Amino acid sequence: MRNPLLNKLSIFSGTRPPLTWLLLCLVSVFVLIALLGSSSSGAFDSVTTSVKSDVYTNYRRLKEQETSEFFELKSFASENNDLKEIRLCGREREDYVPCYNVSANLLAGFKDGEEFDRHCEVSQDQPYCLVRPPRDYKSPLSWPVGRDVIWNANVKITKDQFLSSGSMTKRLMLLEENQISFHSDDGLLFDGVKDHSRQVAEMIGLGTDAEFHQAGVHTVLDIGCGFGSFGAHLLSLKLMAVCMAAYELTGSQVQLSLERGLPAIIGNFISRKLPFPSLSYDMIHCAQCGVLWDKKDGMFLIEADRILKPGGYFVLHRTSLNMEKGSPIEEFTQKICWTLIGQQEETFIWQKTSDPQCYSSNTHGAIPVCNEEQEDFDIQSYYQPLESCDELYEDFESSRSALRNYWSLLTPLIFSDHPKRPGDEDPLPPYNMIRNMMDMNARYGGLNAAFLEAGKSVWVMNVVPIRAQNSLPLILDQGFAGVLHDWCEPFPTYPRTYDMLHANGLLSDLISKKCSTTNLLLEMDRILRPEGWVVLSDKAGPIEDARTIATQIRWEARVIDVENGSDQRLLVCQKPFLKK
């Protein structure tokens, strides 16, 4: 029996559904599917769009970070590229000494001999470059051989200068084509240097020059030192003799002496004071030194008197000056309270008074007294114009006694300035290969004392920065070599003249003065011999900056922590042997 509903449909549509009805149903199904699909698709698209948006945002952030880091690295690389661009100087600057440019000084208006003086203000803003060694440069021979034999190619001197040198300390002998010798086969020095030294000792009342220490002679300034033979002999007697001579383009006395490993510094008597504090030396020696002591109203003698200790000796040998009675030099020496204590042939010796009252009671016409305060005098005398006035001093023996007492108090403390004492057991650097070194911020001479205590045959140039505590009188009174200097300027020496450079706290001090660390390290590279060593001690920040610069100027550098938890660092560097 049929369903009534079907019967009704059958009445309405007949026995079979028409085709149009079937098509209508099929379209309805497709429309329903389409509607459901549209709804699902919209939801999926919404999720997909959200994910795409997040991915794009993160990608954009990564690109921005990458771009930022790229520009930071580019900026850092640019800074390093500036340092990498420090080039080697031309061959014409192999023996370059800043501040002594005669042509530039003449153009700046200096004359009457002042063009040969030191004028750093004229040589400022020079382009950065590394002073290279000569093509045939060789490492100096170790002592004691290297004190008497040097390589010819390491210094700027000609054979004509060998042959024309006839003074007591300048005459040379060539062993071979590539070497210069300063001694004969039997070990005796040329031109009677030993005889001259013995003669000076006898003239001041000693039996032999080995007794100089008994006369209070520990430090000697040898002016116009030739090639250092007199100083080398005194050094063998354990006296500190510092050679001082004017800048010379070729055949330099200072360069030859330093190449032998002997103490020397550029300086002259022209128009400026010397970079030494008052009362520095026990003896001043001048053998054909070329200084016209009786000129400029005696200002050269007054400057010599300033740096000579009371009771000290002034030795004049083979001079062309008028030494007769009533001569200008006799008049000037009487005014500054010097007494002529000996004269033999061509040698004259004066002794400076130990009585400070002599100047005020002098009947020969007293020289006016300088009005600088004692604590500021040494800073004001640093390369300042010469003056025709004399400096008063208190009882020198009392001052010396106070210095020695002060030194005894400092002895337990000075070695703490330097975390590691030099010795053969130290892996870096090889101290047994070092003849000379410079302590660029010497303080109380602690490193010098450490070398002596360790029994090292090394002399130290103790440099006291001019704005630091003036400890140089204390250093000099111990018989050490020393000088005042401003490290914002180049040092008065020739290239490749020191085996080792040391500085404790100098980088921080230089930064506080707003001076260039790059300039300092380039200057250190100039005066350091190839294969020489640098040891810097300072805070971590300045040490890291210095390490970066050291790498860019081709030094092999490494940083060493002094103590765990300490901010102090050691930077140990070695200069390579460049042969380009």
C-alpha positions as CSV (number, residue, x, y, z in Angstrom):
1,M,0.0,0.0,0.0
2,R,1.4,3.3,-1.0
3,N,2.2,6.1,1.3
4,P,-0.4,8.9,1.1
5,L,2.4,11.6,0.7
6,L,3.7,9.8,-2.3
7,N,0.2,9.6,-3.7
8,K,-0.2,13.4,-3.3
9,L,3.2,13.9,-5.0
10,S,2.2,11.6,-7.7
11,I,-1.0,13.5,-8.3
12,F,0.9,16.7,-8.3
13,S,3.8,15.7,-10.5
14,G,2.8,12.5,-12.2
15,T,4.4,9.0,-11.8
16,R,8.1,10.3,-12.3
17,P,9.9,13.5,-11.1
18,P,10.6,15.8,-13.9
19,L,14.2,16.5,-15.0
20,T,14.0,20.2,-14.0
21,W,13.3,19.1,-10.5
22,L,16.3,16.9,-10.4
23,L,18.5,19.7,-11.7
24,L,17.1,22.0,-9.1
25,C,18.0,19.6,-6.3
26,L,21.5,19.2,-7.7
27,V,22.1,23.0,-7.9
28,S,20.7,23.4,-4.4
29,V,23.3,20.8,-3.1
30,F,26.1,22.6,-4.9
31,V,25.0,26.0,-3.5
32,L,24.9,24.5,0.0
33,I,28.4,23.0,-0.4
34,A,29.6,26.4,-1.7
35,L,28.1,28.2,1.2
36,L,29.7,25.8,3.7
37,G,33.0,26.0,1.8
38,S,33.0,29.8,1.8
39,S,32.4,29.8,5.6
40,S,35.3,27.4,6.2
41,S,37.6,29.1,3.8
42,G,37.0,32.5,5.5
43,A,38.0,31.1,8.8
44,F,41.1,29.5,7.4
45,D,42.0,32.6,5.5
46,S,41.7,34.6,8.7
47,V,44.1,32.3,10.5
48,T,46.5,32.3,7.6
49,T,46.5,36.1,7.3
50,S,47.2,36.4,11.0
51,V,50.2,34.0,10.8
52,K,51.5,35.7,7.7
53,S,51.2,39.1,9.5
54,D,53.2,37.8,12.5
55,V,55.9,36.2,10.3
56,Y,56.3,39.4,8.3
57,T,56.6,41.5,11.5
58,N,59.3,39.3,13.0
59,Y,61.1,39.2,9.7
60,R,61.1,43.0,9.5
61,R,62.4,43.2,13.0
62,L,65.2,40.7,12.2
63,K,66.1,42.8,9.1
64,E,66.2,46.0,11.1
65,Q,68.5,44.3,13.8
66,E,70.7,42.9,11.0
67,T,70.9,46.3,9.4
68,S,71.7,48.0,12.7
69,E,74.4,45.4,13.5
70,F,75.8,45.8,10.0
71,F,76.3,49.5,10.4
72,E,77.8,49.0,13.8
73,L,80.3,46.5,12.4
74,K,80.9,48.8,9.4
75,S,81.6,51.7,11.8
76,F,83.9,49.5,13.9
77,A,85.7,48.2,10.8
78,S,86.0,51.8,9.6
79,E,87.8,52.8,12.8
80,N,90.1,49.8,12.5
81,N,90.7,50.5,8.8
82,D,91.9,54.0,9.8
83,L,94.5,52.3,12.0
84,K,95.3,49.7,9.4
85,E,96.1,52.5,7.0
86,I,99.1,53.5,9.1
87,R,101.8,52.9,6.5
88,L,105.5,52.6,6.5
89,C,107.4,55.9,6.2
90,G,109.6,56.5,3.2
91,R,113.3,55.5,3.2
92,E,114.2,59.2,3.7
93,R,112.7,59.0,7.2
94,E,114.7,56.0,8.5
95,D,116.5,58.3,11.0
96,Y,113.6,60.7,11.6
97,V,113.7,62.7,14.8
98,P,110.6,64.9,15.4
99,C,110.9,68.5,16.6
100,Y,114.3,69.0,14.9
101,N,113.3,70.2,11.4
102,V,115.8,73.0,10.6
103,S,114.1,74.0,7.3
104,A,110.7,74.3,9.0
105,N,112.3,76.2,11.9
106,L,113.8,78.7,9.6
107,L,110.5,79.2,7.8
108,A,108.9,79.8,11.2
109,G,111.3,82.6,11.9
110,F,113.9,81.0,14.2
111,K,117.5,82.2,13.6
112,D,120.8,82.9,15.3
113,G,121.2,79.2,16.1
114,E,117.7,78.7,17.4
115,E,116.8,76.9,14.2
116,F,118.9,74.0,15.5
117,D,116.9,73.8,18.7
118,R,113.9,71.7,19.6
119,H,110.6,73.2,18.3
120,C,107.8,70.6,18.5
121,E,105.2,73.3,17.8
122,V,106.5,73.6,14.3
123,S,106.4,69.9,13.5
124,Q,102.8,69.2,14.7
125,D,100.2,67.5,12.6
126,Q,102.6,65.1,10.8
127,P,100.9,62.2,8.9
128,Y,100.9,58.9,10.7
129,C,103.6,56.4,9.5
130,L,105.9,53.8,11.0
131,V,109.6,54.6,10.8
132,R,111.2,51.6,9.1
133,P,114.8,50.3,9.7
134,P,117.5,50.6,7.0
135,R,117.5,47.7,4.5
136,D,120.7,46.1,5.9
137,Y,119.7,46.7,9.6
138,K,120.8,43.9,12.0
139,S,120.0,43.3,15.6
140,P,122.7,44.8,17.9
141,L,125.3,42.5,19.3
142,S,124.7,41.5,22.9
143,W,126.9,43.0,25.6
144,P,129.8,43.2,26.3
145,V,130.7,42.8,22.7
146,G,128.0,45.1,21.5
147,R,129.3,48.0,23.6
148,D,132.5,48.1,21.5
149,V,131.3,46.7,18.1
150,I,128.3,47.9,16.1
151,W,126.8,47.2,12.6
152,N,127.7,50.0,10.1
153,A,124.3,49.8,8.4
154,N,122.4,50.5,11.7
155,V,123.6,54.2,11.9
156,K,123.7,57.0,9.5
157,I,127.4,57.7,9.1
158,T,129.9,57.8,6.2
159,K,133.4,56.5,5.8
160,D,134.6,60.1,5.3
161,Q,133.2,60.9,8.8
162,F,135.2,58.0,10.2
163,L,138.4,59.2,8.7
164,S,137.8,62.9,9.5
165,S,137.0,62.3,13.2
166,G,140.1,63.2,15.1
167,S,138.9,64.2,18.6
168,M,139.6,62.2,21.7
169,T,136.4,60.2,21.6
170,K,135.5,60.2,17.9
171,R,138.3,58.3,16.2
172,L,137.1,55.0,15.0
173,M,138.5,51.8,13.4
174,L,136.7,49.6,10.9
175,L,137.1,45.9,11.6
176,E,135.2,44.9,8.5
177,E,133.2,46.5,5.8
178,N,130.0,46.1,7.8
179,Q,131.2,46.7,11.4
180,I,132.6,49.6,13.4
181,S,134.9,48.9,16.3
182,F,135.6,51.2,19.3
183,H,138.5,49.3,20.8
184,S,141.9,48.0,19.7
185,D,143.1,44.4,19.7
186,D,144.6,44.7,23.2
187,G,141.3,46.0,24.6
188,L,142.5,49.5,25.2
189,L,140.4,52.4,24.2
190,F,141.6,54.8,21.5
191,D,143.0,58.3,22.1
192,G,143.9,57.8,25.7
193,V,140.4,57.8,27.2
194,K,141.7,55.8,30.2
195,D,144.6,58.1,30.6
196,H,142.3,61.1,30.5
197,S,140.0,59.6,33.1
198,R,142.9,58.9,35.4
199,Q,144.2,62.4,34.9
200,V,140.8,63.9,35.9
201,A,140.8,61.7,39.0
202,E,144.3,62.8,40.0
203,M,143.4,66.5,39.5
204,I,140.6,66.3,42.0
205,G,142.8,64.6,44.6
206,L,142.2,60.9,43.9
207,G,144.7,58.2,43.3
208,T,142.9,56.5,40.5
209,D,139.6,56.9,38.6
210,A,138.3,53.8,40.4
211,E,138.0,56.1,43.4
212,F,135.5,58.5,41.8
213,H,132.8,57.2,44.1
214,Q,134.8,58.3,47.1
215,A,134.8,61.9,45.8
216,G,131.0,61.8,45.6
217,V,131.0,61.3,41.8
218,H,128.1,59.0,40.8
219,T,126.5,60.7,37.8
220,V,128.3,62.5,34.9
221,L,126.8,64.5,32.0
222,D,129.2,64.2,29.1
223,I,128.5,67.1,26.7
224,G,129.5,66.6,23.1
225,C,130.4,63.0,23.9
226,G,131.9,62.0,20.6
227,F,130.8,58.5,20.2
228,G,130.6,57.7,23.9
229,S,134.1,56.2,24.6
230,F,134.6,58.2,27.8
231,G,131.1,57.3,29.0
232,A,131.7,53.7,28.2
233,H,134.8,53.7,30.3
234,L,133.0,55.4,33.2
235,L,130.2,52.9,32.9
236,S,132.7,50.1,33.4
237,L,133.6,51.8,36.7
238,K,129.9,51.6,37.7
239,L,129.4,55.4,37.1
240,M,126.3,56.6,35.3
241,A,127.6,58.8,32.4
242,V,124.9,60.3,30.1
243,C,126.0,61.5,26.7
244,M,124.3,64.7,25.5
245,A,124.9,66.2,22.1
246,A,123.1,68.3,19.6
247,Y,120.9,66.8,16.8
248,E,122.9,65.8,13.8
249,L,121.5,64.7,10.5
250,T,124.5,62.3,9.9
251,G,127.3,61.1,12.1
252,S,125.3,61.7,15.2
253,Q,127.1,61.3,18.5
254,V,123.9,60.4,20.3
255,Q,122.8,57.8,17.7
256,L,126.3,56.1,17.8
257,S,126.3,56.0,21.6
258,L,122.8,54.6,21.9
259,E,123.6,52.0,19.2
260,R,126.4,50.9,21.5
261,G,123.7,50.6,24.2
262,L,125.1,53.6,26.2
263,P,123.0,56.3,27.9
264,A,122.5,59.3,25.6
265,I,120.0,62.0,24.8
266,I,119.7,64.9,22.3
267,G,120.3,68.3,23.9
268,N,122.3,71.4,23.4
269,F,123.3,74.8,24.8
270,I,121.6,77.2,22.4
271,S,118.5,79.0,23.7
272,R,116.6,76.7,26.0
273,K,117.1,75.0,29.3
274,L,117.9,71.3,29.5
275,P,115.2,68.8,30.6
276,F,116.9,68.1,33.9
277,P,115.9,69.3,37.4
278,S,118.3,71.5,39.3
279,L,121.2,69.9,41.1
280,S,121.2,66.8,38.9
281,Y,124.8,65.8,38.2
282,D,128.0,65.3,40.2
283,M,130.2,66.1,37.2
284,I,129.8,67.9,33.9
285,H,132.4,66.9,31.3
286,C,133.2,68.8,28.0
287,A,135.9,67.6,25.7
288,Q,136.0,69.7,22.6
289,C,132.2,69.9,22.9
290,G,131.9,73.1,20.9
291,V,129.9,75.1,23.4
292,L,131.0,78.7,23.6
293,W,130.8,79.0,27.4
294,D,131.9,82.7,27.4
295,K,129.1,83.9,25.1
296,K,125.5,85.1,25.8
297,D,126.6,86.9,29.1
298,G,127.5,83.5,30.6
299,M,124.0,82.0,30.4
300,F,125.5,78.7,29.3
301,L,127.6,78.5,32.4
302,I,124.7,79.5,34.5
303,E,122.6,76.7,33.1
304,A,125.5,74.3,33.8
305,D,125.6,75.6,37.3
306,R,121.9,75.0,37.7
307,I,122.1,71.3,37.0
308,L,125.5,70.8,38.8
309,K,125.3,69.7,42.4
310,P,127.1,71.7,45.1
311,G,130.6,70.4,45.4
312,G,130.3,69.0,41.8
313,Y,133.0,69.3,39.2
314,F,133.1,71.0,35.8
315,V,135.8,69.5,33.5
316,L,136.8,71.4,30.3
317,H,139.3,69.6,28.0
318,R,140.9,70.8,24.8
319,T,138.9,74.1,24.5
320,S,139.5,76.9,22.0
321,L,138.3,79.5,24.5
322,N,140.6,82.2,25.9
323,M,141.6,80.8,29.3
324,E,144.1,83.5,30.3
325,K,143.8,85.5,33.5
326,G,141.1,88.1,33.3
327,S,139.3,86.3,30.5
328,P,135.4,86.3,30.3
329,I,135.2,82.7,31.4
330,E,137.3,83.4,34.5
331,E,135.0,86.3,35.3
332,F,131.8,84.2,34.9
333,T,133.1,81.3,36.9
334,Q,133.9,83.6,39.8
335,K,130.4,85.1,39.7
336,I,128.8,81.7,40.1
337,C,131.1,80.7,42.9
338,W,133.2,78.1,41.0
339,T,136.8,77.6,42.0
340,L,139.5,76.5,39.6
341,I,141.1,73.5,41.4
342,G,143.3,72.1,38.7
343,Q,145.0,72.8,35.3
344,Q,147.2,70.3,33.4
345,E,148.0,71.0,29.8
346,E,144.6,71.3,28.0
347,T,142.4,70.2,30.9
348,F,140.8,72.6,33.4
349,I,138.6,71.6,36.4
350,W,136.4,73.9,38.5
351,Q,134.5,72.9,41.6
352,K,131.1,74.4,42.5
353,T,130.8,75.8,46.0
354,S,128.9,73.9,48.7
355,D,128.2,77.2,50.6
356,P,124.8,78.7,49.6
357,Q,125.9,82.0,51.2
358,C,128.6,82.5,48.6
359,Y,126.1,83.9,46.1
360,S,124.8,86.7,48.3
361,S,128.3,87.6,49.6
362,N,130.1,87.3,46.3
363,T,132.4,90.3,45.8
364,H,132.8,89.7,42.1
365,G,129.4,90.9,41.2
366,A,126.6,88.6,42.1
367,I,124.3,87.1,39.5
368,P,120.6,87.9,40.2
369,V,118.5,85.2,41.8
370,C,115.7,83.6,39.9
371,N,112.3,84.2,41.5
372,E,110.6,80.9,40.7
373,E,109.2,78.9,43.6
374,Q,111.1,75.7,44.2
375,E,108.2,73.3,43.7
376,D,107.4,74.9,40.3
377,F,110.9,75.6,39.1
378,D,111.5,72.3,37.3
379,I,108.3,72.4,35.4
380,Q,108.9,76.0,34.4
381,S,112.5,75.1,33.3
382,Y,111.4,72.4,30.9
383,Y,112.7,73.6,27.5
384,Q,112.1,77.2,28.6
385,P,114.4,80.0,27.4
386,L,117.7,80.3,29.1
387,E,117.9,83.0,31.9
388,S,120.8,85.0,33.2
389,C,119.8,84.4,36.8
390,D,120.9,81.8,39.3
391,E,118.8,79.6,41.6
392,L,119.3,79.6,45.3
393,Y,119.4,76.3,47.1
394,E,119.3,75.3,50.8
395,D,121.9,73.3,52.6
396,F,122.5,70.5,50.1
397,E,123.8,67.9,52.5
398,S,120.7,68.3,54.7
399,S,118.5,67.9,51.5
400,R,120.5,64.8,50.4
401,S,120.2,63.3,53.9
402,A,116.4,63.8,53.8
403,L,116.3,62.2,50.3
404,R,118.2,59.1,51.6
405,N,115.9,58.8,54.6
406,Y,112.9,59.1,52.3
407,W,114.4,56.4,50.0
408,S,114.9,54.0,52.9
409,L,111.2,54.4,53.7
410,L,110.2,53.8,50.1
411,T,112.4,50.7,49.6
412,P,109.8,48.2,50.8
413,L,107.2,49.9,48.7
414,I,108.7,50.7,45.3
415,F,108.7,47.2,44.1
416,S,105.0,47.1,44.4
417,D,104.8,49.5,41.5
418,H,105.8,46.7,39.3
419,P,103.9,43.4,39.6
420,K,106.7,41.2,38.2
421,R,110.4,41.6,38.7
422,P,112.6,41.0,35.7
423,G,114.6,37.8,35.8
424,D,115.9,35.0,33.6
425,E,113.1,32.7,34.7
426,D,110.5,35.1,33.2
427,P,109.2,33.7,29.9
428,L,108.4,37.1,28.5
429,P,110.4,39.2,27.7
430,P,113.9,37.7,27.6
431,Y,115.5,40.2,30.0
432,N,118.9,38.6,29.5
433,M,119.0,40.0,25.9
434,I,118.3,43.6,27.0
435,R,121.1,46.2,27.2
436,N,119.0,49.3,27.9
437,M,115.4,50.2,28.7
438,M,113.3,53.2,29.3
439,D,110.9,53.5,32.2
440,M,108.4,56.0,30.8
441,N,106.7,56.8,34.1
442,A,109.5,56.0,36.5
443,R,107.9,57.3,39.7
444,Y,110.6,56.6,42.3
445,G,112.9,54.4,40.1
446,G,111.5,51.2,41.4
447,L,112.1,49.2,38.2
448,N,115.7,50.5,38.0
449,A,116.3,49.4,41.6
450,A,114.7,46.0,40.8
451,F,117.1,45.4,37.9
452,L,120.0,46.2,40.2
453,E,118.7,43.9,42.9
454,A,118.4,41.1,40.4
455,G,122.0,41.7,39.3
456,K,121.1,42.7,35.7
457,S,123.7,44.6,33.6
458,V,121.0,46.9,32.2
459,W,120.8,50.7,32.5
460,V,117.5,52.4,32.7
461,M,116.5,55.9,31.4
462,N,114.0,57.0,34.1
463,V,111.6,59.4,32.6
464,V,109.4,61.5,35.0
465,P,106.4,63.2,33.3
466,I,106.6,67.0,33.9
467,R,103.1,67.2,35.5
468,A,103.7,64.2,37.8
469,Q,105.2,64.4,41.2
470,N,108.8,65.5,40.7
471,S,110.6,62.5,42.0
472,L,113.6,62.9,39.6
473,P,115.9,64.4,42.2
474,L,115.4,61.3,44.3
475,I,116.1,59.1,41.3
476,L,119.3,61.0,40.3
477,D,120.6,61.0,43.8
478,Q,120.7,57.2,43.7
479,G,123.1,57.4,40.8
480,F,120.4,56.5,38.1
481,A,119.9,58.2,34.8
482,G,116.8,60.3,34.4
483,V,115.1,63.1,32.5
484,L,111.9,65.2,32.6
485,H,109.6,64.8,29.6
486,D,106.1,65.7,28.4
487,W,104.7,62.5,26.7
488,C,102.3,64.6,24.7
489,E,105.4,65.4,22.7
490,P,108.0,63.2,21.0
491,F,111.1,62.1,23.0
492,P,114.5,63.6,22.0
493,T,116.2,60.5,20.6
494,Y,116.8,58.7,17.4
495,P,114.9,55.8,16.0
496,R,115.6,52.2,17.2
497,T,117.6,53.2,20.3
498,Y,115.9,51.3,23.2
499,D,115.6,47.5,23.7
500,M,112.6,47.7,26.0
501,L,110.0,50.3,27.0
502,H,108.0,50.1,30.2
503,A,105.2,52.3,31.5
504,N,103.0,51.9,34.6
505,G,99.8,54.1,34.6
506,L,101.0,56.3,31.7
507,L,98.0,55.5,29.5
508,S,95.5,56.7,32.0
509,D,97.6,59.8,32.7
510,L,97.8,60.6,29.0
511,I,94.0,60.2,28.6
512,S,93.4,62.6,31.5
513,K,95.5,65.2,29.6
514,K,93.5,64.6,26.4
515,C,96.6,63.5,24.6
516,S,96.6,60.9,21.8
517,T,97.3,57.2,22.8
518,T,97.9,56.5,19.1
519,N,100.6,59.2,18.9
520,L,102.2,57.7,22.0
521,L,102.4,54.2,20.7
522,L,103.7,55.4,17.3
523,E,106.4,57.3,19.1
524,M,107.2,54.2,21.1
525,D,107.5,52.2,17.9
526,R,109.9,54.8,16.5
527,I,112.3,54.6,19.4
528,L,112.1,50.9,20.0
529,R,114.5,48.7,18.1
530,P,113.2,45.8,16.0
531,E,112.5,42.7,18.1
532,G,112.3,45.0,21.2
533,W,109.8,44.7,24.0
534,V,107.0,46.8,25.4
535,V,105.4,46.2,28.8
536,L,102.4,48.5,29.8
537,S,100.6,48.3,33.1
538,D,97.3,50.1,33.5
539,K,93.5,49.7,33.9
540,A,91.6,47.3,31.6
541,G,90.0,50.0,29.4
542,P,93.2,51.9,28.4
543,I,95.0,48.5,28.0
544,E,92.4,47.2,25.6
545,D,92.6,50.4,23.5
546,A,96.4,50.1,23.5
547,R,96.1,46.5,22.4
548,T,94.0,47.4,19.5
549,I,96.4,50.0,18.3
550,A,99.4,47.7,19.0
551,T,97.9,45.1,16.7
552,Q,97.4,47.7,13.9
553,I,101.0,48.8,14.1
554,R,102.1,45.2,13.7
555,W,103.2,44.5,17.3
556,E,102.7,41.0,18.7
557,A,100.5,41.7,21.7
558,R,98.9,39.8,24.5
559,V,97.0,41.0,27.7
560,I,97.8,39.4,31.1
561,D,95.6,39.7,34.2
562,V,97.7,40.9,37.1
563,E,95.3,39.5,39.8
564,N,92.0,37.8,39.9
565,G,89.2,40.4,40.4
566,S,91.6,43.3,39.8
567,D,91.1,46.0,37.1
568,Q,94.8,46.1,36.4
569,R,96.2,44.5,33.2
570,L,99.6,44.0,31.7
571,L,100.1,44.5,27.9
572,V,103.2,42.7,26.7
573,C,104.2,43.4,23.1
574,Q,107.1,42.7,20.8
575,K,108.0,44.8,17.8
576,P,108.6,42.7,14.6
577,F,111.6,42.9,12.3
578,L,110.1,44.6,9.3
579,K,112.1,44.3,6.1
580,K,110.0,46.0,3.5
